[in-house]
Each structure stands twice: as structure tokens, then as C-alpha cells.
Amino acid sequence: MSQKARQKQSKARVSAYERLLALESSVELGTVELHIPSGPRLGELVVEGEHVVKGFGDRSSSRTSRSRCRPVASLA
């Protein structure tokens, strides 16, 4: 590819980028509110684990032989 062709291609890329920037600034972003209703409770136990180790890398912060997590009462 010749030097002139490379310059022309480079200038075309820059002008295309500038056109995209001009389009972006003219777009208005609105707010969207998304409501996801909570579904029915599927059980009394949320999570259960045995021989759980919490930590990072080779350092452990806590060890438990058995853990259970039950759902909390709804605040709504």
C-alpha cells in the first residue's frame, strides 16, 4: 500500500470516529425502572454446606464442619 493510500485510510478512520462521537453526544439517555416481583418461597433452607473453609489463597479465616442458612422474614 502506498504512502498516500495509508494517509487516506487513516484520515477516513479519524473522520468516521468523529462522526460516531457526534452521534453519541446527540443521543439522550433516559431512566428505566425495572421491577422484578419476588416469587413464592420454594423451601425453608436457602443453603447448606459441610466442611466449608472461608479464606483467600492459602490463608483461611474460618472453618466450619456444617453450615445452614435459613431465609429471613420479608421486610416488605
Backbone as a printed PyTorch tensor [residue, N CA C, xyz], in Angstrom:
tensor([[[  0.8580,  -1.1780,   0.0000],
         [  0.0000,   0.0000,   0.0000],
         [  0.8990,   1.2340,   0.0000]],

        [[  0.5800,   2.1820,  -0.8230],
         [  1.4040,   3.3840,  -0.9360],
         [  1.1740,   4.3130,   0.2600]],

        [[  2.0870,   5.2770,   0.3870],
         [  2.0140,   6.2430,   1.4900],
         [  0.7120,   7.0540,   1.4170]],

        [[  0.3250,   7.4890,   0.2170],
         [ -0.9070,   8.2820,   0.0660],
         [ -2.1360,   7.4620,   0.4490]],

        [[ -2.1600,   6.1890,   0.0820],
         [ -3.2970,   5.3310,   0.4030],
         [ -3.4090,   5.1360,   1.9120]],

        [[ -2.2620,   4.9730,   2.5790],
         [ -2.2830,   4.8190,   4.0470],
         [ -2.7890,   6.0820,   4.7290]],

        [[ -2.3540,   7.2510,   4.2390],
         [ -2.8120,   8.5180,   4.8130],
         [ -4.3140,   8.6970,   4.6130]],

        [[ -4.7750,   8.3550,   3.4110],
         [ -6.2000,   8.4970,   3.1030],
         [ -7.0330,   7.5740,   3.9960]],

        [[ -6.5620,   6.3450,   4.1760],
         [ -7.2780,   5.3850,   5.0240],
         [ -7.2890,   5.8640,   6.4750]],

        [[ -6.1750,   6.4010,   6.9350],
         [ -6.0940,   6.9060,   8.3030],
         [ -7.0480,   8.0840,   8.5090]],

        [[ -7.0790,   8.9890,   7.5460],
         [ -7.9830,  10.1380,   7.6480],
         [ -9.4410,   9.6940,   7.6230]],

        [[ -9.7520,   8.6680,   6.8380],
         [-11.1210,   8.1500,   6.7850],
         [-11.5170,   7.5500,   8.1290]],

        [[-10.5930,   6.8630,   8.7800],
         [-10.8870,   6.3000,  10.1050],
         [-11.1390,   7.3900,  11.1260]],

        [[-10.3260,   8.4460,  11.0920],
         [-10.4950,   9.5520,  12.0360],
         [-11.8280,  10.2450,  11.8020]],

        [[-12.1870,  10.4880,  10.5580],
         [-13.4590,  11.1670,  10.2850],
         [-14.6440,  10.2730,  10.6650]],

        [[-14.5330,   8.9570,  10.4700],
         [-15.6080,   8.0520,  10.8870],
         [-15.7510,   8.0650,  12.4060]],

        [[-14.6320,   8.1080,  13.1120],
         [-14.6650,   8.1760,  14.5710],
         [-15.3070,   9.4820,  15.0340]],

        [[-14.9630,  10.5850,  14.3980],
         [-15.5590,  11.8750,  14.7720],
         [-17.0610,  11.8950,  14.5190]],

        [[-17.5120,  11.2410,  13.4390],
         [-18.9570,  11.1430,  13.1810],
         [-19.6480,  10.3510,  14.2840]],

        [[-19.0150,   9.2420,  14.7290],
         [-19.5980,   8.4570,  15.8270],
         [-19.6850,   9.2710,  17.1060]],

        [[-18.6510,  10.0510,  17.4020],
         [-18.6820,  10.8990,  18.5970],
         [-19.8150,  11.9150,  18.5210]],

        [[-20.0340,  12.4940,  17.3420],
         [-21.1100,  13.4690,  17.1710],
         [-22.4700,  12.8080,  17.3710]],

        [[-22.6320,  11.5710,  16.8960],
         [-23.8910,  10.8530,  17.0910],
         [-24.1280,  10.5370,  18.5570]],

        [[-23.0620,  10.1360,  19.2660],
         [-23.2030,   9.7960,  20.6790],
         [-23.6570,  10.9860,  21.5060]],

        [[-23.1280,  12.1660,  21.2100],
         [-23.4780,  13.3280,  22.0140],
         [-24.9170,  13.7810,  21.7760]],

        [[-25.5130,  13.4010,  20.6450],
         [-26.8820,  13.8270,  20.3650],
         [-27.9270,  12.8430,  20.8940]],

        [[-27.5000,  11.7070,  21.4250],
         [-28.4260,  10.7000,  21.9370],
         [-28.7470,  11.0150,  23.3900]],

        [[-30.0330,  11.0540,  23.7240],
         [-30.4500,  11.2740,  25.1090],
         [-30.6800,   9.9440,  25.7870]],

        [[-30.1420,   9.8200,  26.9720],
         [-30.3400,   8.6050,  27.7520],
         [-31.4080,   8.8700,  28.7970]],

        [[-32.4300,   8.0480,  28.8230],
         [-33.4850,   8.1900,  29.8090],
         [-33.2670,   7.2200,  30.9650]],

        [[-34.1320,   7.2800,  31.9160],
         [-34.0330,   6.3430,  33.0300],
         [-35.0320,   5.2210,  32.8320]],

        [[-34.6660,   4.0710,  33.2960],
         [-35.5110,   2.8950,  33.1820],
         [-35.6890,   2.3200,  34.5750]],

        [[-36.9090,   1.9890,  34.9240],
         [-37.1730,   1.3620,  36.2100],
         [-37.6270,  -0.0620,  35.9570]],

        [[-36.9420,  -0.9840,  36.5580],
         [-37.2190,  -2.3950,  36.3660],
         [-37.6880,  -2.9750,  37.6930]],

        [[-38.8600,  -3.5610,  37.6980],
         [-39.4150,  -4.1670,  38.9090],
         [-39.5540,  -5.6640,  38.6870]],

        [[-38.8840,  -6.4310,  39.5210],
         [-38.9700,  -7.8850,  39.4350],
         [-39.6880,  -8.3680,  40.6910]],

        [[-40.9040,  -8.8750,  40.5510],
         [-41.6260,  -9.3280,  41.7410],
         [-40.9780, -10.5780,  42.3240]],

        [[-41.0160, -10.6690,  43.6420],
         [-40.4540, -11.8590,  44.2730],
         [-41.4240, -13.0200,  44.1050]],

        [[-40.8920, -14.1600,  43.8420],
         [-41.7080, -15.3450,  43.6140],
         [-42.0440, -16.0440,  44.9190]],

        [[-42.7680, -17.1400,  44.8260],
         [-43.1210, -17.8690,  46.0310],
         [-41.8870, -18.5510,  46.6340]],

        [[-41.8980, -18.7110,  47.9250],
         [-40.8020, -19.3580,  48.6080],
         [-40.8040, -20.8420,  48.2680]],

        [[-39.6420, -21.3560,  47.9250],
         [-39.5640, -22.7360,  47.4890],
         [-39.1820, -23.7080,  48.5980]],

        [[-38.8400, -23.2010,  49.7560],
         [-38.4710, -24.0990,  50.8460],
         [-38.0050, -23.3170,  52.0610]],

        [[-37.6330, -24.0220,  53.0850],
         [-37.1950, -23.3990,  54.3230],
         [-35.6850, -23.2750,  54.4220]],

        [[-34.9460, -23.9480,  53.5600],
         [-33.4940, -23.9310,  53.6260],
         [-32.9430, -23.2300,  52.3880]],

        [[-32.1280, -22.2010,  52.6050],
         [-31.5630, -21.4530,  51.4930],
         [-30.2870, -22.1130,  50.9970]],

        [[-29.3680, -22.3970,  51.9100],
         [-28.1060, -23.0290,  51.5350],
         [-27.6110, -23.8880,  52.6920]],

        [[-26.9600, -24.9700,  52.3600],
         [-26.4020, -25.8600,  53.3650],
         [-25.0330, -26.3140,  52.8790]],

        [[-24.0440, -26.3160,  53.7740],
         [-22.7040, -26.7280,  53.3830],
         [-22.0310, -27.5240,  54.4780]],

        [[-21.1560, -28.4350,  54.0750],
         [-20.3720, -29.2230,  55.0220],
         [-18.9010, -29.0210,  54.7270]],

        [[-18.0960, -28.9320,  55.7780],
         [-16.6460, -28.7510,  55.6780],
         [-16.3050, -27.5230,  54.8350]],

        [[-16.8900, -26.3850,  55.2050],
         [-16.7040, -25.1350,  54.4750],
         [-15.5010, -24.3950,  55.0550]],

        [[-14.6310, -23.9150,  54.1640],
         [-13.4810, -23.1170,  54.5630],
         [-13.5790, -21.7790,  53.8440]],

        [[-13.5460, -20.6950,  54.6300],
         [-13.5760, -19.3520,  54.0500],
         [-12.1700, -18.7880,  54.1210]],

        [[-11.6980, -18.2350,  53.0130],
         [-10.3700, -17.6600,  53.0120],
         [ -9.9570, -17.1890,  51.6480]],

        [[ -8.6810, -16.8290,  51.5370],
         [ -8.1130, -16.3570,  50.2830],
         [ -6.7570, -17.0030,  50.1000]],

        [[ -6.5790, -17.7030,  48.9860],
         [ -5.3060, -18.3700,  48.7310],
         [ -5.0670, -19.4660,  49.7480]],

        [[ -3.8850, -19.4560,  50.3720],
         [ -3.5830, -20.4730,  51.3760],
         [ -3.9250, -20.0150,  52.7880]],

        [[ -4.4900, -18.8260,  52.9390],
         [ -4.9010, -18.3250,  54.2570],
         [ -6.3900, -18.5820,  54.4540]],

        [[ -6.7360, -19.1770,  55.5610],
         [ -8.1520, -19.4010,  55.8410],
         [ -8.5690, -18.5460,  57.0270]],

        [[ -9.7610, -17.9690,  56.9390],
         [-10.2470, -17.1040,  58.0060],
         [-11.2010, -17.8470,  58.9400]],

        [[-11.9120, -18.8250,  58.4250],
         [-12.7880, -19.6080,  59.3030],
         [-13.0690, -20.9640,  58.6760]],

        [[-13.3090, -21.9290,  59.5380],
         [-13.6480, -23.2840,  59.0900],
         [-14.8890, -23.7270,  59.8540]],

        [[-15.8020, -24.3450,  59.1410],
         [-16.9810, -24.8920,  59.7950],
         [-17.2050, -26.3030,  59.2860]],

        [[-17.7120, -27.1470,  60.1610],
         [-17.9760, -28.5020,  59.7170],
         [-19.3480, -28.5950,  59.0500]],

        [[-20.2860, -27.7400,  59.4790],
         [-21.6180, -27.7570,  58.8790],
         [-22.2570, -26.3770,  59.0330]],

        [[-22.8400, -25.8750,  57.9590],
         [-23.4970, -24.5690,  57.9850],
         [-24.8630, -24.6710,  57.3310]],

        [[-25.8010, -23.9470,  57.8960],
         [-27.1450, -23.8430,  57.3130],
         [-27.5620, -22.3890,  57.3320]],

        [[-28.2240, -21.9830,  56.2790],
         [-28.7230, -20.6170,  56.1840],
         [-30.2180, -20.6890,  55.8710]],

        [[-31.0040, -20.1560,  56.7560],
         [-32.4510, -20.1430,  56.5650],
         [-32.8950, -18.7760,  56.0780]],

        [[-34.0240, -18.6710,  55.4050],
         [-34.4950, -17.3630,  54.9000],
         [-34.8920, -16.4430,  56.0430]],

        [[-34.7020, -15.1440,  55.8190],
         [-35.1070, -14.1580,  56.7960],
         [-36.5220, -13.6930,  56.4870]],

        [[-37.1720, -13.0990,  57.4680],
         [-38.5250, -12.5980,  57.2640],
         [-38.4980, -11.4390,  56.2660]],

        [[-39.5010, -11.3420,  55.4490],
         [-39.5880, -10.2980,  54.4400],
         [-39.7850,  -8.9460,  55.1050]],

        [[-39.1150,  -7.9230,  54.5860],
         [-39.2310,  -6.5760,  55.1390],
         [-40.3350,  -5.7780,  54.4560]],

        [[-40.8920,  -6.3080,  53.3890],
         [-41.9090,  -5.5760,  52.6350],
         [-43.2610,  -5.6180,  53.2900]]])
